[in-house]
Amino acid sequence: MSRRVVLFPAVALALALGVGTAFWAMRRARVPVTDEVKLPLRGAGVTLDWAREGAPGGATDEPRDYLLQSDRLRLVLANDGSGMERHQRYGALIDFGAKSAAQDELIELRTVLFVAGAPTPLRTVGIEATRAGELPVLAVEEASRDGRFELRTEYRLAEKRDFVELVSTVTNVSSKRIGAVQIGDRGRWPGTTAFAPRLGYVHLATRADVPWLGRVGRKLSYGFVFPSGPAQVAFQFDVVGPAGEVALGASAELNPGQGAEFRRDVIAVPGGLGKVAELAWRRLAKPLGHARGSLKPPQSWATISARHPDGRTVLSVPAESDGSFDLPLPAGEYRFVLAAPGGEDEELGTVTEGGNLRLNLVPPRPGTLTYVITDEYDQPFAGRLVVRGVPPTKDPDLVPGTNESGSRNMLYSLTGSGSIELPAGRYDVLATHGPEYSMPRQELELNADLGATFRGMFTRSVDTSGWLAADFHLHAAPSKDSNVPLNDRVLTLAAEGIELAVPTDHNHVTDYSEAIDVQRLGGKLVSMSGVEITTLNWGHFNAYPYPKSVDVPATHEASPLEIFAVVRARAPQAVLQVNHPRMPGVGYFNRGELNTKTGVAESPEFSFGFDALEVSNGFDLEDPKVFERNFREWFELLNVGHRYTAVGNSDSHRVVFQWAGWPRTYVRVPDQDLSRVQPLEVARAVTGGHALVSCGIFVLPTANGSAGPGDTVQGSRVSLAISVGAPEWVDVSRVEVYGNGAKLEERTRDVPMRKSVWNLNVDLDLKVDTWVVVLARGDKFMNDALPGKWIKPFGFSNPILVDADADGNFVTPGP
């Protein structure tokens, strides 16, 4: 189907002159905003009213936002308000879902305007309450900041419909002809991968013309449909994963006064992708039929895909628990492909309009891989299994390909025993439990009749007595950009050897304690409640421990000075942590224009009132340049007197490829019995600098026999004992000692460590007060244990302070 643009008639002269596209003769008068209209408006089963406080579930509306709802759906448009963040959301669709609003998974949908392939900035002029016949309608009025365009977008709901219709019209109000004008939308729907016909699930940033696209949520599935013809869609990704899409209508050439229209439907339905597909095909007036069947026996998981004769996937759906499946498809010929634990099966078939094609796909019989993982005392042990095919055997897919929380060819086990079904073949299987333990490995042959057994025994490689392995930056389903259930998140942490976990969902206080109890992990994992205070303009800040009973600071009107003050008032003993300080778009140091050498920020609203700095973030592990910059800037801040504790955290939003506990922070505690660990004790240890950062290597310096990170020693002569620990599968090649930011000593080794420990001594004679940090590095990647990532190991300490003149006053060196 070819794309088309609708141009609007305005003057009879244009038609009389035979002009192929007609024009609007004059600019529209500005409409009144909703504040000038008495609400509610009701008609034909639709209500337009003010949004109320206390919206359930994931809804983000606030008082005086605009609420449009029918018997099935509910949408909210953001009103203006004080504060830059609030103003930036003015006119955006910020909630859309079932009428209960408890299932909303939209962050934001906003109309965009592109000219010659580049975005043209818009500003919201007002929001109008109007009617289309009896139906109440919301309309957002916008204007381009360069004064060339006016844009109006109407939101139209109707009874017994699972979609909202968006109708946008753009008018050229300049005195010149303007070419290549496109109306579209930017949708922020993070957390799951988008699907589009003939593209399948889109896992990488790409651009394509698509008739519709869909996203499968936790309880609702969403779709964009383009009735006027395929839209040009840019599938966008950020460091977390899928970030959203920009969908543009056809390009138009607009003379002065001329207008163009772009129509699209936004779907929200309970159920899966099949429900979205059926509604989308019907909205596109496609001749529709069904391909149905039932798998015998039902499988633990299975997906059925319909592929065009050219091999491209038109639709993919999971089988139900009873083995049944249903694919609504346009009439035509398809190759149907079943993927299941035992492998694949295929069948050709033709779907006819109104017909029901019966498929007889047969799941191949799988082999059973039994696994038993124990510690060195033969006790069951949690861990993560990595299963790789030995060529020509392919790497298996242990979960449905549509499941974003799935583990692909990896499996987390809490009990250390169980079984999985795989296609027959030869496999390389290994087990991991984080960087304190060995990595048992075995190659085995699997067939459907005999199966096979993997037996792995973990031995402790690294002594971390007195220190707890912690991850202070984690996400799960309470964050809109994560689909990981809390029980699954806790499982990943236990399997990776994390002992202390702090959930930090976006603007949502979470505690893993209940999930830990459900998984019977008491004594092995402890949690404290926390939150990631997520702002649009300033960056991301963690606070922990942060009581669940206390409100999260409002961010849309607040500066860092104000946010930090609120945290100090509501949770006085909480750690305030700045996350990923230089991450593009959300880095606090970038937003505040901080010069770390001088310790001066250009923004007057920048605050230095935080405690911890995330020097290493899991998203940056493959880019050593990011770590090196953060490490250097942390040194520079230390030199100008800002003694922030360095931490390393995973920032994991998934269960694979964003590995929980990589990196991690070790915190010094007086008692390692997790049942006696107190959150405030941990907070004091962090703020006191009693912490180490590890990405595979545990490095612990001790000065003059007893002083560790966060402690102070007096006198110019320092005997530094350094213990470097790592399992045999982690490389350690050199150790670097820094004083006041300058490298004082470097030791290297060319042979592997014996007994997983390297002890070395360094004597220092320091003339001035000096902070001392030790960094250990390895040169070999850890991708056996961390598939899909190319990460080299490292570990470093927080400073030991040396009061060289023993005057009781530590003086920093300055810039």
N, C-alpha and C positions, 0 to 999 in steps of 0.2 A: 504494500500500500504506500502510495507516495504521500509525503507530508504536504500540508497546505496551510495557508494563513488566511484568515477571514478579514477582509477590509470593508470598512463601513461607508455606505452612501451618505452624502450630506447635501449635495446640490444637484439639481436636475441638469445643470449646465454640463457637469462632468459626464453624465450619461449621454446627453445629447451630442457631445463632441466625440463620443465613441471611446472614451477613455476606459481601458480595460479594468482599472481598479479605481473605485470611487473614493471620495474624500469627505472628512468632516469639515464643514465650512467655518466653524468657529470653535474657540476653546470653551470647554464646559465651565460653568460657574462653580466655584467651590461649594461643596455640600456642607451641611451642618455636621458637627461631630456628635457622637452619641450623648455626650453630656447635655445637649440641648433638647434631647428627646426623652420623654417619660417612659421608663421601663417598668415592668416587662411588656414585651409585645408577644402576642400569641396568635396562632392561626394554623390550621391544617395539621395539627399534631406537633408543631414545632414551637419552641419558646425561646425568646431572646431576653436575657436578663443580666444583672450584675452577678459576677461570681462571688461566692461566699467564702468566708474563712473556714479552715478545717477541712479542705478537700481531702477525700480518702485516698489511700494508696499512693501511687507515684505522682499524683497531680501536683503541679507547681504553681497553680493560679493563686492570686492574692486578691484581697478586697479591691473592688472597682475594676478588676479585669472584666472582660466581656464574655459571657457564657451563652452559647447557642447549643440547644439540645433537642433531640427528637426522642421517639420511643426506644431507639437503639443506641444512638451515639451522642457523644458530648464533646464539644470543642471549646477551647478558651483562647481568646486573643488578648495579648498583653497590652495594658494601658500604659500611658506615660507616667512618669513620676520623677522625684528628685533623685539625683545620683546618676553617674554615667552608665552604669550597668543596666539600670532600670530603663533609662532612656534608649539604650541601644536595642532593647527588646521590644520597644513600642511598635505595635502593629504586627508582631510575629505570632504565628500559631504556636502556642507553648504546651498545650495539652490536647490530645486527641485519642479517644478510645471508647470503650463501652460506657454506657450511661453511668454506671457506678463509679467510674474514674479510677477504680482500684487497679486496673490493668494498664494504665497509660504507660507507654514506653517511648514516647516522643520527647526529645529535648527541645527541638525548635524546627519550624518550617517557615521560611521567609521567601517572599517573591523577590526575584532578581531581574535585572535588565542588563543585557550585553549588547554592545555595539562593536562591530568589526572584530568579534571574538574576545573582547575585553569587557570586564564588568564596569558598569556605570553606577557610581554610588547614588543611593536613593535616601531620601529622608521622608519619614511619615508625617503627613500633613494633618490627618484626622481619621476618625473611624465613624462611619455613618450607620445608623439604624434605619432600615428601609424595608420594603416588601416587594416580592415578586408575586403578584396576585395576592393570595391570602398568606403566603409564606413569609415569615420574618427572615430577613437577610442581613448579614453583616458585610460591610464594604470598607476596605482599607484604602485610603487615598494617599498616594505618594507622589513625590516630585523628584526629578533628578537634581543633584546638587549643582550641575552646570546650567540648569535652567532650560534645557532643551526638550524635556519630556514631562508629561503627566501620566500617572499610572493608577488604575483603579482595579482592585481585586475583590470580587464578591464571593462569599462563602455561603453555599446553598445546601441546606439539609432538607430531607423529606421523610415522611413516615415510611416505615417498613423498608428502609434502605440501609445497606451497610457501607455506604460511602458518602462523602461530602463532595459536591461539585465545586470546583474553583474556576471562575471565569475572570480573566484579566484582560484589560484593554489598555493599550498604550497610545498616546497621542503625541505627535511631533508638534510642539508649540513654538518651535523656532521659526526663523524666516528662511531656512535652507533645507534642501532635500538631504535626507540622511539615509544611508544604506546599511544593510546587514544588521538590522535591529531584531533582537530576540528577547522574548519574555520567557521566564522560567522560574524554578524554585530551587532553593538550597535547603535540603533536608538533613538534619542531624539526628541519625538513628543508630547510635553506636551499639556495639555488643554482639551483633550477628552479621553474617555475610549476606549480601543481597543476591537474589536470583533474578535472572532475566532469560526469556526464551532465546535459545540458540547461543547463549553464553554460558548457561548453567550457573552454579554458584561462583561468584566473582571473588577471587582471592588476592588479586593484585590490582593496583591502580590502573584503570583503563578507560577508554572512551568508546562508545558505540551507540548506534541508533537502535532503540528498542521500543516495542509497542506497549510493554508494561514491565514493571519490576516489582518484586516482592521481598518481604523480610519476615522471617518466622520468629516471633517473640516467645516469651515464656508461656503466656496464655492466649494472647492475641497475635494474629498475623496481619501484616500491613501490605498495602500495594499502592502503586501509582499506575494509573491507566491514562493513555493518551488517545482519546477518540478521534482526534483530527489527523492522526498519523504518527509514526514513530518519533520520539523525542531524542535529541542528542544528549546522552547521559554521560557525565564524568563520574566514575566510581572513585571515591576518595578514601585514602587511608592515612592514618597518622601512626605515631610510634606504638600506640595501644593496639591498633587493628583497624577494622572498618569504621570510618568516621561519618559517612553519609554520602549523599549524591547531589550533583547539580544537574537538573534536567531542563533542557531548553527546547522551546518550540521552534517552528520553522523561521527562517530569516525573511525579513520584509524590508522593502524599500519604501520609505515614507516621505512624501512631499509635505510642505508646511500645512498643518491642519489635518493631516491624514492620520487615521487610527488603525490599529491591528488588534486582533483578539487571539488569546490562547486559552483553550479549555483542557482541563484534566480532572480526573477523579482520584480521590485518596480513600482507600479502602481500609477498614478495620473490622475483622471478623474473628470470632472464636474458631479455633481449629488450626489446621496447618496450611501449607502452601497450596494444596489442592483446592481449598475453598477460595483462596485469592484468585487462583488461575481460572476457575469456573466463572466467577463474577467478572473478571477482566475480559475473558473471551466473549462473554455475552455483551458487555458494554461496547466491545469492538465489533459486534454484529457478525461474529464468525459462525459458520455452520459447525455445530458442536456435537460431539458424541463422547462416549466413555469407553475406556479399556479397563476391565475389571478382572479380578481373579482372587484366588486364595491359595496361600502356600501351605503345603502339606509335607511334613508337620510344620506348625508355626515356628519361627526362628527367634532367637534371642534379640536379633536385630536384622533388618533387611531393608534395602531401598530398591525401588523400581523406577527406572528412567526410560522415558520415551525419546528416542533419537531420530532426527530427520535422516533421510537417506544420505545426506552429506556428512553424517556423523555428529552433528551438533545436537546438544541436549535441549529439548523443547520443554520438558517438565520432569521433575524428579520428586517422588514422594516416599515416605517410609511406610512399611506395612504395619497394620494394626497388630495388637497383641494376639489376636486370634488368627493372624496370617492373612487377613483380607486386605485388599488395596483397591483404589479407584483413582484413575487418571482422567480428568476431563480434558479433551483435546480437540482442536480443529480437525475437521475431516481430512484424511490423508493417510499415506503409508508411513509406517514407523518400524524401527527396530527397537524392541523392548529388551532392556538389560536388567537382570536381577543381580544385585550384589548382596551376599550373605556370608556368614562365618565360614562356610565351606568353599566359597569361591563364587563364580558367576554362571549364569545361564542366560540364553538369548532366545528370542522368538520374533518372527516377522508377523506383522498384522496390519490390517487396514481399518481405520476408524471411519464410520459413515455418519452423516448428519442424523441425529436422533437415535443412533444405533448404540448397542452395547456389545463391544467386542470382548469375548471371553478368552482370557489368556491362561495357558497351562504351563507356567514357569515352574521348573523343578529345582529346588535348592540342592546343590551338591552336598554330599555327606562329608562333614568336616572330621578332622582328627582332633583328639583331645590332648592338650598340653596341661599336665598337672604340675604345679609348682609348690615347693616347700622351702621357705626361707627361715633361717634361725640365726640366733647369735652364737657365740663360741661356747655357750653353756647349753646349747641345744634347746633354747627357749624360742617360741615363735616371735618374729620380729617384723615390724612394718618396713616396707620398702617400695621402690619403684622398679618395675621390670621393663626392660627395653628388648623388643623382639625384632630382629632383623632377618630378612631372607638371605640365604646364601645363594648367589646366582647359580642357576636361573630362577630360583624361587624368589618371588617378589616380597617386598616388605608387606606384612599384613596390615589390614585396617581393622582394628579391634572394635570400632564403634561406627555408627552410620556416618556417611560422609557429610551429612548436613548438620551434624551436631558440633557446634562451636566450642562446647565445653569438653568435647571428647578428647581422647588421648592418642588417637591414631595408632601407631605401633607400640604404644606404651600402656602400662597398666599399673595403677596404684593398688597396693594391698595393705590393709590395716592389720589383718591377722597373720600374714605371712604364708598363707596356704590357700589353695583354691585351684580352679581349672579354667581354661579358656579354649574356645573352639577356633581352629585355624585350618586353612587349606593344607592338604598334604604337601610336604616338601621338607627341605633342610633349613634349619634356623640357627642363628647365633643369638643366644639369650644371656643377658646379664642383669644383675640387680644392684641397685645403689641405695644408700641411706645417708647421703650427704658426705661432706669432706672429712668427717672424723673416722670413717670406716672404710674397710676394704671393699672391693667390687668383684664378687664372685661371677664367673663367666663359664658358659658351656655351649658347645655346638652339638646339635642333636638332629636326628631324623624322625620325622613325624608322618605316620600314615593313618588312614581312617580306621583300620582294624585294631592296631596295637596301641596307638597313641604314644606318648613319651612323657618323661618326668624330668623337670629341672630341679636340682637340689643346690641351694646356695647357702653358705654360712658366712655371716659377717663377723669380722674380727675388728676390734677397736684399734685404730692406728695412731690416733692423736689424743694426748692427755689434755683435757680442757678443765681440769679441776679448778673450782673457784669461779668459773665463768659460765654464763648461760648463753646459748645460741638463740638470738632474737631476730625477728623481722618486724620492723616498725612501720611498714608501708605495704598494705595488702588490700585487695579489693575482691568483692564477691557480689552476689545478686542485688544487695541493697544499692549498689552503684549502677547507674543506668548503662554504663559502658562495660559491664561484666554480666555474664550469664551463669557464673559458677554458684551452685547452691552452697549454703554455709557448711553443710556436712561434707561436701566434696572439698571445700577449701581447707577444712580442718584435716581431712585425710591427706591432702598433699603436703601439709606442713609436718605432720607426724612422719610421713614417709621420707621426707628430706632431712629429718633430724633436727628440726626446729623445736626448741623447748618453750619459748616465750613468743607469743604472737599478738600483734596489735592490729585489729581491723581498722582501716582508715577509709571508709566509703565516703563518696563525695557528699558533703553536707548532711551526713546521716551518721548518728552515733550507733555503733555496732559493738556487740560483745560476743565472742565465740564460746563463752562458758557453757551455754546450753548444748551447743553442738558437740563440745568436748565431752560433756556428760553422756549424751546420746551414744557417742562412739566409744564410751568407756575408756577414755584416754587420761583420766585423772592420774596424776603422778608422772605422766610422760609429756604433757603439754599443758601450759597455763596461758590464759589470755587476760588482757585488761582492755576495757572499752576505750575506743578512740574515734577520731573523725579526721577526714581531710577537708579542711575549710577551703572550698574551691571558688575562686573569684574569676570574673571575666577579664578584669583589667590588671590584676596585681600578681597573680600566681597562685600556688597551692601551698597550704600550711597544715601540717599535722599537729594535733593536740592530743596528748595522752599522759596519764589516764584522764579521760573526760567522762563525767557521769552521764548515764543514759537519761537521767531525770532532768538534765539541764539543757536548755535550748542552745542550738548552734548559733554562733553570731551571724546576724544578717550581713550579707556580703554586697547586696546591690547598691547600697548607699555609703559603704564604709571604706575608709582608707586603711592601710596596714596599721597605722598608729591606733586607729579606733578598734580594729579587729583584735589586735594584740591586747589592748586594754580590757576588752570584754572578756577575753579568755582568762586574763589574770584575775579579773573580778569573779568570774563564775567557777573557775577551776584553778585556784591559786597555785597549786603544787604541780600542775601539769607541765610537761615538756612541750615547748613550742618549737617545732622543727620546720625549717624551710626545705621544701622538696625541689629536686632537679633545678637548681638555681639558674642555669643557663639554657634550659630546654627551649627551643624555638617556640614562640607564641605564649608560653606559660611560665617562663623563667622569671622569678622575682628580681634577680639582679639585673636582667635586661630591662624589665618594666620600670624599675626604679633608677636606671642608669647609674649603677654603682661602679665606682672606680675602686677596686679592692686594694690597689697599691697605696692610695691616699686615705682610703676609708671614707670617702665623700660620695654621697649620692646626689644626683642633680634634682631628683624629685623631693620637694619639701615634705611629702607625705610618706616617704620611705622611713621605716622604723628598723633600728638595730636591736629591738627588744625581743629577740628570739634566743633559744638556747642551743639548738643543734642544727647542723648543716649536713644535708644529704650530699656528701662528696661523691658517692658511688650509687648509681641507680641502675636497676636491672636492664632498662632499655638501652643503656649506653655501653654495655659490656663488650660489644663487638667493635666499638669505636674508641681505641685507646686515647685518641686526641681529646675526647670529652673528659675522660678521667684525668688526664694530665693537666688540662686547664683548671678543672675544679680543684685538684690537688694543689696546684700552684696558687690559685686564688685564696684557698683556705690558708695556706702559708702566709700570704700577704695580709690577710685579716688578722692572723695571730700576731704578726709583726707590728700592727698598729693598735694592738690592745684589745681586739675582739676575740675573746677566748671561747669560740664556739666548739662544741664537741662534734667531731666528724662521725657520721654514721653511714652505713651502707645497707640498702634495702632493695628488695626485688621489685616493688611496685607492680606485682603480678596481678593481672586481670583475667588470666586464663589458667588452665591446669597444665598445659604444655607450651613449650617455646617461650613462655614467660615464667621461668622456673621460680617457685616459691623458695625463699631462702638463699637465692643467688643474686646478689651478694647477701651477706648477713652481718649483724653486729653482735659481738660478744660483750656481755656486760658483767662486770665483777660484782659478785654477791657474797654475803657472809655465809649463806647456807644454800646448797644446791638442791635440797629437798623441795621439789616444786610445790608440795602442799603447804610449805611455810613461806614461799616467796610472796612478798608484799609489793603491790604496785608502786607505792610511794617510795619504797626502798630502791626499786628499779629506776624510778624517775630521778632520785637523788644521785644514783650512780651515773646516769646519763649526763645530767647537768654538771656533775663533778668531773667529767672527762674520763671516768673509769671504764673505758670501752676500747675495743679493737674492731677493725673491719676485716672481713675475710671473704675472698672469692676463691676458695680452695685451699688457702694457706693460712695457718694460725701462727701469728708472730707475736711473741710476748717479750718485751724488753724489761729488765729489772736493773735499777741503778743502785749501786752501793749495797747490794744484798737484799733489799726489801722494797724499795720504792718502784711502783709501777705507773702505768699511764694514769694521769690525773693527780699524781703525787708530786711533792716538791722535795728536793735534796739541797743541802747547803754545802758550799765549798767548791773550789774550782776544779779539783780532781775528781773524776767520775769513772768508776769501773762499771761498764755496761755489759751485763750478761744477756745474751739474746737467744731465746729458744724458738726454733722454727719447726713447726709440725705440719705434716701433710701425708695422706695415704700414698701408697705406691703408684697409683694411677695419676697423681698430680705432680707435675714437674716443679722443682725449685732450683733455680739456676743462679740467683744472686740476691744479696742483701745490701741495702743502702741505708746509711745513717745520716740524718739531716739535723742541722742545728741552726735555728733562726732562718730556715729556708735554704741554707747552703749545704751542699753535700760534703759531709765531713769524712766519710769512709764508705768504701764499697768492697764487698767480698764476693767472689764468684766461685762456682764449682762446676766441673765438667762430668762428674760421675753421679749416679743417683744416690740419694741419701740412704743410709742404713738405718733400719728400725724406724723409719718414717720421722726421724728427728735430726735436726742439725743445730748443735750448740756452738756458739762462738762468743768470744769476748772482745770487747773494744774498750781501750782506755782513752779517755778524753781529758784534755787539759784546757779548760775554758776560761778566758780572761774576762768575759762579761756574762751577765745573766743570759741564759740560753734555754730555749725550749728544744727538746730532742724528740724526734719522730723516727721510727724505724719502718722501712718498707721492704718487703720481700716480693720477688717476681719469679715467674716461670716462663719458659719460651715455647712450650708445647701446648697445643690446643686440647681442650677437655671434651671434644665432641663425641667421644664414646659414651660418656655419661650424660651429656647435654646435647642430644641430637638436634640438628637443624641450626645450631649456633656455632660460631667460631670464636671461642672465648679462651684467653690465656689466663692462668691463675695469678693471683696477687693477694697480698694481705698487708695491712699497716696498722700501726698503733696510734693512739692519741698521745699528746705530748707528755713527757716527763719534764717538769720545770726544774732548772738548775739555778739556784740562787748563788751565783759564783762568789760574790763578795760577802755572803752570809750575813747580810744586814737585815734579813727578815722582810725585805721588800723586793719583789720580782719586777724588774723594769724591762719593758719590751723595747726592741731595738729601733722601732719606728720605720717609716717608709724606706 
